[in-house]
């Protein structure tokens, strides 16, 4: 650890090395062993700042600022809209399933006789064969 890094950590996390990030503590201990007087001076300055910050009263927002914050905060959504979108998606899925079942039932129903004639007649446009397949005779 460089002395600059040690000073940066002391300014950021304070004069108690136990509050520093765990990954930095071992390197800080090595530097404190190598340069004990300098390290104690840096930590003493940081402890002085810690004491001054601890002694200061916490900042309080005035009522006007709190009112402005609440006025510009987004409004909560209505509760009933939370279920509306999933219900609509479910209804759409149910409608698609019902349409698929209905179409399948329509296409799977076959006339009693002449099924192949009715299919060919439908493709060719032969009205007589379609009438025969529907039971209306020729």
Secondary structure as UniProt FT lines:
FT   HELIX           3..13
FT   HELIX           17..19
FT   HELIX           22..34
FT   HELIX           36..55
FT   HELIX           63..72
FT   HELIX           80..108
FT   HELIX           115..124
FT   HELIX           127..133
FT   TURN            134..135
//
